[in-house]
Amino acid sequence: MSGGAASRNKGARFQRLVRSFFEGRGWEAIVRQPGEAGEDIRLFEAPWLSVECKGHAKTDLAGWMRQAKEQAGRRIPVVVFNRVGVGDPGRQWALMELSDFELLVRRAAGSWAPDATPAAAPTPASASPGA
């Protein structure tokens, strides 16, 4: 098997690992087929998210994020990448920009407003003790 085919197979295996992680937790994963352009995985229940999978031994965080952003369009890009020697799919790493992470936290908190300006943080004098 040539290096290119072996690399593609390794990438496809990692994509299946990530997909099975989500599906095992009740998500419906829409998976890009080999040769198709676009993100590797989109979650049906989270259409605003675009997942790019990278099963490489060597890291290229900037290049991977650039590719994920190009493919995501208006969705939030996240790169899930392989931790060498770690087989548990739930312990792989996810990479995203801090501003996108903040949007996910905002959504989880029930105040999804992608274009909203965050509320001002309380000043130390106005913050309640123990808060």
C-alpha positions in Angstrom: 0.0 0.0 0.0 1.4 3.4 -1.0 2.1 6.1 1.6 -0.8 8.2 0.3 -3.3 5.3 0.6 -2.0 4.4 4.0 -2.4 8.0 5.1 -6.0 8.2 3.8 -6.9 4.9 5.5 -5.4 6.2 8.8 -7.4 9.4 8.4 -10.6 7.4 7.6 -10.1 5.2 10.7 -9.7 8.3 12.9 -12.8 9.9 11.4 -14.8 6.7 12.1 -13.5 6.7 15.7 -14.7 10.3 16.2 -18.0 9.5 14.5 -18.5 6.4 16.7 -17.8 8.6 19.8 -20.6 11.0 18.9 -23.0 8.3 17.8 -22.4 6.3 20.9 -23.6 9.3 22.9 -26.8 9.7 20.9 -25.7 12.2 18.3 -26.6 11.7 14.6 -23.4 12.3 12.7 -23.4 13.3 9.0 -20.1 12.1 7.6 -18.3 13.4 4.5 -17.6 10.6 2.0 -14.0 10.1 0.7 -13.4 12.5 -2.1 -16.1 14.9 -1.1 -15.2 18.5 -0.2 -16.1 20.0 3.2 -15.9 19.1 6.8 -15.5 15.6 8.0 -18.4 15.4 10.4 -21.5 17.6 11.0 -23.8 16.8 13.9 -27.5 16.8 12.9 -28.5 18.2 16.2 -25.8 20.9 16.1 -25.9 22.2 12.5 -23.9 25.3 13.5 -20.8 23.2 14.2 -18.3 21.9 11.7 -15.9 19.1 12.8 -12.6 18.4 11.0 -10.8 15.2 12.0 -7.0 14.8 11.9 -5.4 11.5 12.7 -1.8 12.6 12.2 1.2 11.8 14.3 2.7 15.2 13.6 0.7 18.3 14.5 0.0 21.3 12.2 -2.5 23.3 14.4 -2.4 26.5 12.3 -2.8 24.6 9.0 -5.6 22.4 10.4 -7.5 25.3 11.8 -7.1 27.2 8.5 -8.6 24.2 6.6 -11.4 23.8 9.2 -12.3 27.5 8.9 -12.4 27.4 5.1 -14.6 24.3 5.1 -16.9 25.5 7.9 -18.4 28.5 6.1 -20.6 30.2 8.6 -20.5 27.3 11.1 -18.2 27.1 14.1 -15.1 25.1 13.1 -13.5 22.6 15.5 -10.6 20.3 14.8 -10.5 16.9 16.6 -7.1 15.5 16.5 -5.3 12.3 17.5 -3.4 12.0 20.7 -0.6 9.5 19.8 -0.9 6.5 22.0 -4.4 7.3 23.3 -7.0 5.0 21.9 -10.0 6.3 23.9 -11.9 8.6 21.5 -13.2 10.7 24.4 -9.7 11.6 25.3 -8.7 13.0 21.9 -8.2 16.7 21.7 -10.3 19.4 20.2 -9.0 22.7 18.9 -10.9 25.9 18.3 -10.5 29.7 18.6 -11.4 31.2 21.9 -14.1 33.4 20.5 -15.8 30.3 19.0 -15.4 28.5 22.4 -17.1 31.5 24.0 -20.1 31.1 21.7 -20.4 27.4 22.6 -20.3 28.4 26.3 -22.9 31.0 25.7 -25.2 28.5 23.9 -24.7 26.0 26.7 -25.7 28.7 29.2 -28.9 29.3 27.2 -28.1 32.7 25.9 -27.1 31.9 22.3 -26.7 35.2 20.5 -23.8 34.9 18.0 -23.8 38.6 17.2 -24.4 39.8 20.7 -21.9 41.7 22.8 -21.2 40.0 26.0 -22.5 41.6 29.2 -19.9 43.6 31.1 -18.2 41.6 33.8 -18.9 42.8 37.4 -16.2 45.0 38.9 -14.5 43.7 41.9 -16.3 46.2 44.1 -19.7 45.1 42.8 -19.1 41.4 42.9 -20.6 39.6 45.8 -18.2 37.8 48.2 -17.8 34.1 47.5 -19.2 34.5 44.0 
